[in-house]
Structures are given as C-alpha cells and as structure tokens.
Amino acid sequence: MPEKSLKKARKDWERSLEGTGERQKEFITTSSVPIGRLYTPEDLKDFDYLEKLGFPGEYPFTRGVQPTMHRGRLWTMRQFAGFGTAEETNARFKYLLSHGETGLSTAFDYPTLYGRDSDDPLAEGEFGKCGVAVSSLKDMEILFGGIPMKDVSTSMTINGPAAVVWGFYLAAAERQGAKLGQLNGTIQNDILKEYIAQKSWIFPPEPSMRLIIDTFEFGTKKVPKWNTISISGYHIREAGSTAVQELAFTLGDGLAYVDAAMERGLVLDEFAPRLSFFFNAHNDLFEEIAKYRAARRIWAKEMKRRGAKKERSMWLRFHTQTAGCSLTAQQPENNIVRTTLQALAAVMGGTQSLHTNSMDEALALPSEKAVKIALRTQQIIAHESGVVNTIDPLAGSYFVEYMTDFMEEKTYDYFGKVEAMGGVLKAIERGFFQQEIANAAYRYQKEIDSKARTVVGVNDFTEEGHIDIPLLRMDPDGEKRQLKRLADLRRARDGPKYESALSKLEKAAEGSENMMPFILEAVKSHATLGETCNVLRKVFGEYDEPPIY
C-alpha cells in the first residue's frame, strides 16, 4: 500500500474510534515506556530487512547467532543451585541432573562472594544462606564429587574473587583427571556491574580489571572452551533498572572489558569468542524479546567497529534468568505463571542458556518440589509449546521491530552520555549508573503504590491466609562440619609449600605478570579463599564506594 494511502487509512480508522473508551488512560511496559494503540509500517522508518535483520547466523545477528538456533540445539537448561555445605549442594546438583538439567549453575554464599573464609569473624551468621560456602580446594572437590567435570558445563556466579574460585575449579577438575582444554563453563567475573548494582566487590576498579584481563589471557591460552566472563545485566535489572538501562549498562561494561583487553595487547579475534552475557527476563514479553534482539545487533556493530574479523567474535551469546525481583511472597504459586512468561520471552528472544526461578524464592531457597516445577517449565516450553520450531518467530511484527529499534536508539543515547563523562569507570565514580537505577526503581515502586501498575496478589486480587508450601531447611550441623574441615586442612597442609606459593603470588601482584598461574599454585598448596584474597588485599587494598546523595 502506498505510504499516503496508509496514512489516510490510519487516520480514517482512528476517527472511527472517537468516543470509544479504553480500560485505562495510558498503557506502559514494565519499564514504563508508553505503548501505542497500534503499530504499522509507518512506525518503521527506512526499514531495511538485510541491514536491520539479515538471516540467523549472519551479521547483524538480530535473528540469532546460530543459523538453526533452537531447531538445531535447545538451550542449556540450568537451575541456579547452592546452599549450606558443599555436600548439600552436591546432592542438589545430582537431583537436578537426574531430572534432565543439562548444565550446572552455582550460587555462592556472601562470605565466599566477598573472598572470606567460613571461619572469618565477618562471615558469622551468613554461612550457606544465599549459596554454598566454598573456602578451599577441598570444598570444591566435595561440591563436584561424583560429577565428571570434563563432561558437564558449569556456570559460577562469582565476581570479586572469581579468579581464585576458578582456580579451585580448575585444580579440582585436574584432580579428577580432566585436562584444562576439556573444561566447559562460565565464571561471571563481571566486577563493573558490582560497582554499579550488586555491590559485592573486594578490590578497587583498576586491579579488579587487571585480574579479569588476566583470566581472559589465561583462558584463551589454557582453557579455550571456557567463557572467562559473563557480562551481567541481570543484577542491574534486579536493582531496579529499566530494560533499556539493563541493555545499555551491560553492553557498555562489555565494551569496557574489550577495550581493556585490547589495550593489554590481546588479539580481539582470539578472546572475543569466549565472551558471554547474562540478562534478566522480566514480565513484559515483547519488551524483553526486543531487548535481546537489539543486544545482538548492537554488539555485532560495536565489535565490527573495533576490528573483529571472525563472525564468532561478533556473536552475543547469553544466559538468561527469570526475574527474581518479580517474585512475590504473597500467593507464591502465581510465580509459576510469571516465570513461564519470562522464560518464554528468553526462548523467543534466542537465549543460549536459561534458569527458571522457583515459586518459593521470595520466601526461602528453593525446595526440591519447587525447583523441579521450574525445570519442568523449561522442558514444557522446549517440547510442547512449538515456539522453538521456527527461528525468531516475531520478526516482522511492527510492534516488535519498533521496540527493537527503540531499544537500540536509547542504548546509544546512554553510550553517548557515558562517553562524555570519560567512560564507564568515571561514570561509576560519579554515581551516574547508581542514580539512574535508583530513579527507575523509585518510579516503578510509586506506580505499584498508587495502583497505576497492578501486581496480582500484592496490590490487587489479594487474599488473606497462611502460605502453605514446603520450604527448604538446611542441615543445622553443616556449619560445624565446614569449620572443622577448614581447621583440619590448615593443620594437614605443607606449610613451607603454602607459604612459598602465597609469597610468589604477592610478588606477581606487585608486578605486572599474569596472576592466574600463581593463584593456581596457591590453591593447589591448599591456601584458602580468604588467605589468597588477603594477599591481594594487602597489595591492592579494598574498595570503598563514594557516598551518593
């Protein structure tokens, strides 16, 4: 239809609706973006199929990074698991694998996230509460006991002490008889988003970036199948950001890592193929799908601009987790429905890996029943829904393509603002990201409080009564066993060997050598997580966030 005819036809249609009421004055996305009544070709200015979309497996990868996507291979089904002792989490890993999980995903407790041993006075009261406690190589060996590490893909959500915990994993795998080149998995290792959102840092930004680039360099040479970073928007969104902020801040962090690695002298086409991403899947189906599609297109453009020659260097491969912040303690069974919609968005958006949250996570760590339902949700989408049978099924939707373009445009607006401040680290120092997220979170909560936004079971369709679902209970004696294991390890290890390894690590940290070989030597000598991180604290210091008002 000629453009003038379409414009006239649309105006005629809109006139025909005069006097027709709608349910509410304004419709908005989860991120408070206004949504129009209708989208037509008029909303897609100068839309060029090959430039904007192309074909799956071809630049700009909007429709997917692999040519056959989920028709060729389903995503890796992971369930985030970790609580209490290594023994308890090992049992949960085996339970999930027995029910069809295809990859492991490890949560660590707060002392571990902060590079502290379980017997550190600062760890008191936090043992095993939000993940598993791993203080030594021995703990890691128990965590993966009976699980062939060379045959399973393992993701570990660890950041500040990521290089040390990765060292535990590599050493434990070697003790199983695996070769480093056989290992497949991901360490999150994304410190920039810690300064922006999650706040579990240890060292200042500069030495933290050095450690991350050390893992890039070591992984490229020694552990080539390993993703040495998972650049994470998940925690940015959980802190209250909008979808656009999640996308812009995550990709901005990713480009900062790429630039730092290239400044070190690493070759882009050698390390870039092992970069991976981690996104949130929130409630608004179309907004989330558009976010993932825009992410692939933007990343491909930016990597090409930096000189990438290999197509794989331009791929944005990502893991998705459904939105923990969307789960409600009220009517927790409703969370099954929320998680299903969010998982559907991730799958239709082309994720490579997926975790589905459990219905009880607003109340406790997941029970076996709840986590099995969450896993079954993925399996039903994969095998019964039909959405995996064709690639990028919503391509060509006027609304979805408009939202994809919108996401890209607004992301580049943020890139411009951050560049004007001097880059990501300068923007962190100024509190820019933190303030933007705080403002978005405040606006979202105001919408709930005023009932401009409905949350079923919270501010509408509410019920009174007792919540009757089974909750997980940890082994009450687990902490005692953990502390005894640490004490026994310190007594039994070779003292001179341990002291020599930490001394070598300290000298490497004071210089400019890659620290990974020295970290590996330290953990193999049975230096604990806290002891190893304390050496680095001594050299690098600790980070204190400037106050933001």
C-alpha positions as CSV (number, residue, x, y, z in Angstrom):
1,M,0.0,0.0,0.0
2,P,1.4,3.5,-0.9
3,E,2.5,5.5,2.2
4,K,0.0,8.2,1.6
5,S,-2.8,5.7,1.4
6,L,-1.7,4.0,4.6
7,K,-1.5,7.3,6.4
8,K,-5.0,8.3,5.3
9,A,-6.4,4.8,6.1
10,R,-5.0,5.0,9.6
11,K,-6.4,8.5,10.2
12,D,-9.8,7.3,9.0
13,W,-9.6,4.3,11.3
14,E,-8.6,6.5,14.3
15,R,-11.5,8.8,13.6
16,S,-13.9,5.9,13.6
17,L,-12.8,5.2,17.2
18,E,-13.7,8.6,18.5
19,G,-15.8,8.1,21.6
20,T,-14.7,4.6,22.1
21,G,-13.2,4.2,25.6
22,E,-10.2,2.2,26.7
23,R,-9.6,0.5,30.0
24,Q,-7.0,3.0,31.2
25,K,-5.6,6.3,30.2
26,E,-2.1,5.1,29.3
27,F,-0.5,1.7,28.6
28,I,3.1,1.2,29.6
29,T,5.7,-1.6,29.5
30,T,7.3,-3.0,32.7
31,S,10.0,-0.2,32.2
32,S,7.3,2.5,32.0
33,V,7.7,3.1,28.3
34,P,4.4,4.3,26.8
35,I,2.8,1.8,24.3
36,G,0.8,3.0,21.3
37,R,-2.6,1.7,20.4
38,L,-1.4,0.2,17.2
39,Y,1.8,-0.2,15.2
40,T,2.0,-0.1,11.4
41,P,4.8,0.2,8.7
42,E,4.7,4.0,9.5
43,D,6.4,3.2,12.8
44,L,9.4,1.6,11.0
45,K,11.1,4.4,9.2
46,D,13.5,3.3,6.4
47,F,13.3,-0.3,7.5
48,D,15.8,-2.4,5.5
49,Y,15.5,-6.1,6.1
50,L,19.1,-7.0,5.4
51,E,20.5,-4.1,7.4
52,K,18.2,-4.5,10.4
53,L,17.6,-8.2,10.5
54,G,19.5,-10.3,8.0
55,F,19.4,-14.1,8.5
56,P,20.1,-16.2,11.6
57,G,23.8,-16.8,11.9
58,E,24.6,-13.8,9.7
59,Y,25.5,-10.2,10.6
60,P,24.0,-8.3,12.4
61,F,22.7,-11.4,14.1
62,T,19.4,-9.8,15.2
63,R,17.6,-13.1,14.5
64,G,20.1,-15.3,16.2
65,V,23.8,-16.1,16.3
66,Q,23.5,-19.7,15.0
67,P,21.9,-20.4,11.7
68,T,19.5,-23.0,13.0
69,M,19.1,-21.7,16.6
70,H,16.8,-23.9,18.7
71,R,15.8,-26.1,15.7
72,G,19.4,-27.3,15.8
73,R,20.0,-27.4,19.5
74,L,17.9,-26.4,22.5
75,W,19.3,-24.0,25.1
76,T,21.2,-25.3,28.1
77,M,18.8,-25.8,30.9
78,R,20.4,-24.7,34.2
79,Q,18.9,-24.3,37.6
80,F,20.8,-21.9,40.0
81,A,21.7,-24.1,42.9
82,G,23.7,-23.6,46.0
83,F,23.1,-23.6,49.8
84,G,24.7,-24.7,53.0
85,T,27.6,-27.0,52.7
86,A,29.3,-28.4,49.6
87,E,27.7,-31.8,50.4
88,E,24.2,-30.4,50.4
89,T,24.7,-28.6,47.1
90,N,26.3,-31.6,45.5
91,A,23.2,-33.6,46.4
92,R,21.0,-30.9,44.7
93,F,23.2,-30.9,41.6
94,K,22.7,-34.7,41.3
95,Y,19.0,-34.3,41.8
96,L,18.7,-31.8,39.0
97,L,20.9,-33.7,36.6
98,S,18.7,-36.8,37.3
99,H,15.6,-34.8,36.3
100,G,17.0,-33.6,32.9
101,E,19.1,-30.5,33.7
102,T,21.8,-30.1,31.1
103,G,24.1,-27.6,32.8
104,L,25.1,-26.7,36.4
105,S,24.8,-23.2,37.8
106,T,26.5,-22.5,41.2
107,A,25.4,-19.9,43.7
108,F,27.9,-19.0,46.5
109,D,27.2,-17.6,49.9
110,Y,28.1,-14.0,50.9
111,P,31.3,-14.7,52.7
112,T,32.5,-16.6,49.5
113,L,31.4,-13.7,47.3
114,Y,33.5,-11.3,49.4
115,G,36.5,-13.6,49.4
116,R,36.2,-14.6,53.1
117,D,36.5,-18.0,54.6
118,S,33.6,-19.5,56.5
119,D,35.5,-19.1,59.8
120,D,36.3,-15.4,59.2
121,P,34.6,-13.3,62.0
122,L,33.0,-11.2,59.3
123,A,31.3,-14.4,57.9
124,E,29.4,-15.0,61.2
125,G,25.7,-15.5,60.6
126,E,26.0,-15.7,56.8
127,F,27.1,-19.3,56.3
128,G,25.4,-21.0,53.4
129,K,22.3,-18.7,53.4
130,C,22.3,-17.4,49.8
131,G,24.5,-20.0,48.3
132,V,27.1,-22.7,49.0
133,A,30.2,-22.0,51.1
134,V,33.4,-22.7,49.3
135,S,36.6,-21.8,51.2
136,S,39.1,-24.2,49.8
137,L,40.1,-26.7,47.1
138,K,38.7,-29.4,49.3
139,D,35.3,-27.8,49.3
140,M,35.3,-27.6,45.5
141,E,36.3,-31.3,45.3
142,I,33.3,-32.2,47.5
143,L,31.0,-29.9,45.6
144,F,31.6,-31.8,42.3
145,G,32.3,-35.2,43.8
146,G,30.8,-37.9,41.6
147,I,30.1,-35.4,38.8
148,P,32.5,-35.7,35.8
149,M,33.7,-32.1,35.4
150,K,35.0,-32.7,31.9
151,D,31.6,-33.7,30.7
152,V,29.4,-31.0,32.3
153,S,29.0,-27.3,31.6
154,T,29.3,-25.3,34.9
155,S,28.4,-21.7,35.5
156,M,29.6,-20.0,38.6
157,T,28.2,-16.7,39.8
158,I,31.3,-15.2,41.4
159,N,32.9,-11.8,40.8
160,G,35.4,-10.2,43.2
161,P,37.2,-13.5,43.9
162,A,36.4,-15.1,40.6
163,A,40.0,-15.8,39.6
164,V,40.6,-17.7,42.9
165,V,37.3,-19.7,42.8
166,W,38.0,-20.5,39.1
167,G,41.4,-21.7,40.3
168,F,39.7,-24.1,42.8
169,Y,37.5,-25.4,40.0
170,L,40.4,-26.0,37.5
171,A,42.5,-27.7,40.2
172,A,39.6,-29.9,41.3
173,A,39.0,-30.9,37.7
174,E,42.6,-31.8,37.2
175,R,42.4,-34.0,40.3
176,Q,39.6,-35.8,38.6
177,G,41.8,-36.5,35.7
178,A,40.5,-33.8,33.3
179,K,42.6,-31.7,31.1
180,L,42.1,-27.9,31.2
181,G,41.3,-27.9,27.5
182,Q,38.3,-30.2,28.1
183,L,36.5,-28.0,30.6
184,N,33.4,-26.1,29.5
185,G,31.7,-23.4,31.6
186,T,31.5,-19.8,32.7
187,I,32.7,-17.6,35.5
188,Q,30.6,-14.4,35.9
189,N,33.8,-12.4,36.7
190,D,32.0,-9.1,36.0
191,I,33.2,-6.5,38.5
192,L,31.9,-3.4,36.8
193,K,28.3,-4.4,37.4
194,E,29.2,-5.0,41.1
195,Y,30.2,-1.3,41.5
196,I,27.0,-0.4,39.6
197,A,24.4,-2.6,41.2
198,Q,25.2,-5.8,43.2
199,K,27.9,-4.3,45.5
200,S,29.9,-7.5,46.3
201,W,33.3,-6.2,45.3
202,I,36.7,-6.6,47.1
203,F,39.4,-4.6,45.3
204,P,39.4,-1.1,43.6
205,P,38.4,-1.0,39.9
206,E,41.9,-0.9,38.4
207,P,43.3,-4.1,40.0
208,S,40.0,-5.8,39.6
209,M,40.1,-5.1,35.8
210,R,43.7,-6.4,35.8
211,L,42.5,-9.7,37.3
212,I,39.7,-10.0,34.8
213,I,42.0,-9.4,31.8
214,D,44.4,-12.0,33.4
215,T,41.6,-14.6,33.2
216,F,40.9,-13.6,29.6
217,E,44.6,-14.2,28.7
218,F,45.0,-17.4,30.7
219,G,41.7,-18.8,29.5
220,T,42.4,-18.1,25.8
221,K,45.7,-20.0,26.1
222,K,44.9,-22.8,28.6
223,V,41.1,-23.2,28.9
224,P,39.9,-22.4,25.4
225,K,36.3,-23.8,25.8
226,W,35.7,-21.7,28.9
227,N,33.8,-18.4,29.0
228,T,36.0,-16.3,31.1
229,I,33.3,-13.6,31.8
230,S,29.5,-13.4,31.8
231,I,28.8,-9.7,31.4
232,S,25.8,-9.4,33.5
233,G,22.7,-7.2,33.2
234,Y,20.7,-9.4,35.5
235,H,21.8,-7.7,38.7
236,I,21.4,-4.3,37.2
237,R,17.8,-5.1,36.4
238,E,17.2,-6.7,39.8
239,A,18.4,-3.4,41.4
240,G,15.5,-1.7,39.7
241,S,16.7,-0.6,36.3
242,T,14.6,-0.4,33.2
243,A,15.1,-2.8,30.3
244,V,16.9,-0.1,28.3
245,Q,19.2,0.7,31.2
246,E,19.9,-3.0,31.7
247,L,20.9,-3.3,28.0
248,A,22.9,-0.1,27.8
249,F,24.8,-0.5,31.0
250,T,25.6,-4.2,30.3
251,L,26.8,-3.6,26.8
252,G,28.8,-0.6,28.0
253,D,30.5,-2.7,30.6
254,G,31.2,-5.4,28.0
255,L,32.9,-2.9,25.6
256,A,35.0,-1.5,28.5
257,Y,36.3,-5.1,29.1
258,V,37.0,-5.5,25.4
259,D,38.9,-2.2,25.2
260,A,40.9,-3.0,28.3
261,A,41.9,-6.4,26.9
262,M,43.0,-4.8,23.6
263,E,45.0,-2.2,25.5
264,R,46.8,-5.1,27.2
265,G,47.7,-6.4,23.7
266,L,45.3,-9.3,23.5
267,V,44.0,-10.1,20.0
268,L,40.3,-9.3,19.6
269,D,39.5,-12.4,17.5
270,E,41.3,-14.6,19.9
271,F,39.5,-13.7,23.2
272,A,36.2,-12.2,22.0
273,P,34.6,-15.6,21.0
274,R,34.6,-16.6,24.7
275,L,32.8,-13.5,26.0
276,S,29.3,-14.3,27.2
277,F,26.4,-12.3,28.6
278,F,23.7,-12.7,31.3
279,F,20.4,-11.0,31.0
280,N,17.2,-10.7,33.1
281,A,13.8,-11.9,31.8
282,H,11.1,-9.7,33.2
283,N,7.3,-9.8,32.8
284,D,6.8,-7.7,29.6
285,L,7.0,-10.3,26.9
286,F,7.5,-8.0,23.9
287,E,9.9,-5.6,25.7
288,E,12.1,-8.4,26.7
289,I,12.2,-10.1,23.3
290,A,13.1,-6.7,21.7
291,K,15.9,-6.2,24.3
292,Y,17.6,-9.5,23.3
293,R,17.3,-8.8,19.6
294,A,18.7,-5.3,20.0
295,A,21.5,-6.6,22.1
296,R,22.8,-8.9,19.4
297,R,22.6,-6.2,16.8
298,I,24.4,-3.5,18.9
299,W,27.1,-5.9,20.0
300,A,27.8,-7.1,16.4
301,K,28.1,-3.5,15.2
302,E,30.4,-2.5,18.0
303,M,32.7,-5.5,17.7
304,K,32.9,-5.0,13.9
305,R,33.8,-1.3,14.6
306,R,36.6,-2.5,16.8
307,G,38.1,-4.6,14.1
308,A,36.6,-8.1,14.6
309,K,37.1,-10.2,11.5
310,K,35.6,-13.5,12.7
311,E,31.9,-13.7,12.8
312,R,32.0,-15.6,16.1
313,S,33.8,-12.5,17.7
314,M,30.6,-10.6,16.9
315,W,28.3,-13.1,18.4
316,L,26.4,-12.0,21.6
317,R,25.8,-15.3,23.3
318,F,23.8,-15.1,26.5
319,H,22.3,-16.9,29.5
320,T,19.0,-15.7,30.9
321,Q,17.5,-15.9,34.4
322,T,13.9,-15.1,35.0
323,A,13.3,-12.1,37.2
324,G,13.8,-12.8,40.9
325,C,12.6,-9.3,41.7
326,S,9.2,-10.0,40.2
327,L,8.5,-12.9,42.6
328,T,6.1,-12.3,45.4
329,A,5.8,-13.8,48.8
330,Q,2.0,-13.4,48.5
331,Q,0.3,-16.2,46.6
332,P,3.7,-17.8,45.7
333,E,2.0,-20.2,43.2
334,N,1.5,-17.2,40.9
335,N,5.2,-17.1,40.5
336,I,5.0,-20.2,38.3
337,V,3.0,-18.2,35.8
338,R,5.3,-15.2,35.9
339,T,8.3,-17.5,35.4
340,T,6.7,-19.2,32.5
341,L,6.0,-15.9,30.7
342,Q,9.6,-14.7,31.4
343,A,11.1,-18.0,30.2
344,L,9.0,-17.8,27.0
345,A,10.4,-14.3,26.3
346,A,14.0,-15.6,26.8
347,V,13.4,-18.6,24.4
348,M,11.7,-16.5,21.8
349,G,14.5,-13.9,22.1
350,G,17.1,-16.6,21.3
351,T,18.8,-17.4,24.6
352,Q,21.6,-20.0,24.7
353,S,21.1,-20.9,28.3
354,L,18.2,-20.5,30.8
355,H,17.5,-20.6,34.5
356,T,13.9,-20.5,35.7
357,N,13.2,-19.3,39.2
358,S,11.3,-21.3,41.7
359,M,7.9,-20.3,43.1
360,D,9.2,-20.1,46.7
361,E,12.2,-17.9,46.2
362,A,10.6,-14.8,47.8
363,L,10.4,-16.9,51.0
364,A,13.4,-19.2,51.0
365,L,16.0,-21.1,49.0
366,P,14.1,-23.4,46.5
367,S,12.7,-26.7,47.8
368,E,13.1,-29.8,45.6
369,K,9.5,-29.7,44.6
370,A,9.7,-26.0,43.6
371,V,12.9,-26.4,41.6
372,K,11.6,-29.4,39.8
373,I,8.5,-27.4,38.7
374,A,10.8,-24.6,37.5
375,L,12.9,-27.1,35.4
376,R,9.7,-28.8,34.0
377,T,8.6,-25.3,32.9
378,Q,11.6,-25.1,30.6
379,Q,11.0,-28.7,29.3
380,I,7.4,-28.0,28.5
381,I,8.3,-24.8,26.6
382,A,11.0,-26.8,24.7
383,H,9.0,-29.9,23.9
384,E,5.3,-28.9,23.9
385,S,4.8,-25.2,23.1
386,G,6.0,-25.2,19.5
387,V,7.8,-21.8,19.9
388,V,11.2,-23.4,19.1
389,N,10.1,-24.8,15.8
390,T,10.9,-21.7,13.8
391,I,13.6,-19.1,14.3
392,D,12.8,-15.6,15.7
393,P,9.0,-16.0,15.1
394,L,8.1,-12.4,15.9
395,A,10.4,-10.9,13.3
396,G,8.4,-8.6,11.1
397,S,5.9,-7.6,13.8
398,Y,5.6,-3.9,13.5
399,F,5.5,-3.6,17.3
400,V,8.5,-5.9,18.0
401,E,10.6,-4.2,15.3
402,Y,9.7,-0.8,16.6
403,M,10.6,-1.8,20.1
404,T,13.9,-3.4,18.9
405,D,14.8,-0.1,17.2
406,F,13.7,1.9,20.2
407,M,16.0,-0.2,22.5
408,E,18.9,0.3,20.1
409,E,18.4,4.1,19.8
410,K,18.1,4.6,23.6
411,T,21.1,2.4,24.3
412,Y,23.2,4.6,22.0
413,D,21.9,7.6,23.9
414,Y,23.3,6.2,27.1
415,F,26.6,5.3,25.4
416,G,26.9,8.9,24.4
417,K,26.3,10.1,28.0
418,V,28.9,7.7,29.5
419,E,31.5,8.6,26.8
420,A,31.0,12.3,27.6
421,M,31.8,11.5,31.3
422,G,35.1,9.8,30.3
423,G,34.0,6.2,30.2
424,V,32.5,3.5,32.5
425,L,34.9,3.9,35.4
426,K,34.4,7.6,35.5
427,A,30.7,7.3,35.3
428,I,30.8,4.8,38.3
429,E,32.9,7.2,40.3
430,R,30.3,9.9,39.6
431,G,27.5,7.6,40.7
432,F,25.8,8.0,37.3
433,F,24.6,4.4,36.9
434,Q,23.6,4.1,40.5
435,Q,21.5,7.2,40.4
436,E,19.8,6.2,37.1
437,I,18.9,2.8,38.6
438,A,17.6,4.3,41.8
439,N,15.4,6.8,40.0
440,A,13.9,4.0,37.8
441,A,13.3,1.8,40.9
442,Y,11.6,4.6,42.7
443,R,9.3,5.4,39.8
444,Y,8.3,1.7,39.5
445,Q,7.5,1.4,43.2
446,K,5.5,4.6,43.1
447,E,3.4,3.0,40.2
448,I,2.7,0.0,42.4
449,D,1.9,2.0,45.5
450,S,-0.5,4.2,43.5
451,K,-2.0,1.2,41.7
452,A,-1.1,2.7,38.4
453,R,0.6,-0.7,37.9
454,T,-1.1,-4.0,39.1
455,V,0.8,-6.7,40.7
456,V,-1.5,-9.6,41.2
457,G,-1.8,-10.7,44.8
458,V,0.1,-7.7,46.1
459,N,-2.0,-4.6,45.3
460,D,-5.0,-6.2,43.7
461,F,-6.7,-9.7,43.8
462,T,-5.3,-10.1,47.3
463,E,-6.1,-12.9,49.8
464,E,-5.7,-13.4,53.5
465,G,-4.4,-16.6,55.0
466,H,-1.4,-18.8,55.7
467,I,1.1,-19.6,53.0
468,D,1.1,-23.4,52.7
469,I,4.0,-24.6,50.6
470,P,7.1,-26.6,51.8
471,L,10.2,-24.6,52.5
472,L,13.8,-25.8,52.3
473,R,15.6,-26.4,55.6
474,M,19.4,-26.6,55.7
475,D,21.4,-29.1,57.7
476,P,21.8,-27.5,61.2
477,D,25.2,-29.2,61.7
478,G,26.6,-28.1,58.3
479,E,28.4,-25.1,59.5
480,K,30.2,-27.1,62.3
481,R,31.4,-29.6,59.7
482,Q,32.6,-26.8,57.4
483,L,34.6,-25.1,60.2
484,K,36.2,-28.5,61.2
485,R,37.1,-29.2,57.6
486,L,38.9,-25.8,57.4
487,A,40.8,-26.4,60.7
488,D,41.8,-29.9,59.6
489,L,43.0,-28.5,56.2
490,R,45.2,-25.9,57.8
491,R,46.8,-28.5,60.1
492,A,47.5,-31.0,57.4
493,R,48.8,-28.9,54.6
494,D,52.5,-28.5,53.7
495,G,53.4,-25.2,55.5
496,P,56.5,-24.2,53.5
497,K,54.9,-25.0,50.2
498,Y,51.8,-23.0,51.1
499,E,53.9,-20.0,52.3
500,S,56.1,-20.1,49.2
501,A,53.0,-20.1,46.9
502,L,51.5,-17.1,48.7
503,S,54.8,-15.2,48.6
504,K,55.1,-15.8,44.9
505,L,51.5,-14.6,44.4
506,E,52.3,-11.4,46.3
507,K,55.3,-10.6,44.2
508,A,53.3,-11.2,41.0
509,A,50.5,-8.9,42.2
510,E,53.1,-6.2,42.9
511,G,54.5,-6.6,39.4
512,S,52.7,-6.9,36.1
513,E,52.7,-10.7,35.5
514,N,49.5,-12.6,34.8
515,M,48.4,-13.8,38.2
516,M,46.4,-16.9,37.2
517,P,49.4,-19.3,37.3
518,F,50.3,-18.0,40.8
519,I,46.7,-18.3,42.0
520,L,46.6,-21.9,40.8
521,E,49.8,-22.7,42.6
522,A,48.4,-21.2,45.8
523,V,45.1,-23.1,45.7
524,K,46.9,-26.3,44.9
525,S,49.0,-25.7,48.0
526,H,45.7,-25.6,50.0
527,A,45.7,-21.8,50.5
528,T,42.1,-21.0,51.4
529,L,40.0,-18.4,49.6
530,G,40.4,-15.9,52.4
531,E,44.1,-16.4,52.7
532,T,44.6,-15.9,48.9
533,C,42.4,-12.9,48.7
534,N,44.1,-11.4,51.8
535,V,47.4,-11.4,49.9
536,L,45.7,-9.5,47.1
537,R,44.0,-7.1,49.6
538,K,47.5,-6.4,51.1
539,V,48.8,-5.3,47.6
540,F,45.7,-3.8,46.1
541,G,43.7,-2.5,49.1
542,E,39.9,-2.6,49.3
543,Y,37.3,-0.5,47.5
544,D,35.0,1.9,49.4
545,E,32.1,3.3,47.4
546,P,31.8,7.1,47.5
547,P,28.5,8.2,49.0
548,I,25.8,9.1,46.6
549,Y,23.1,11.6,47.6
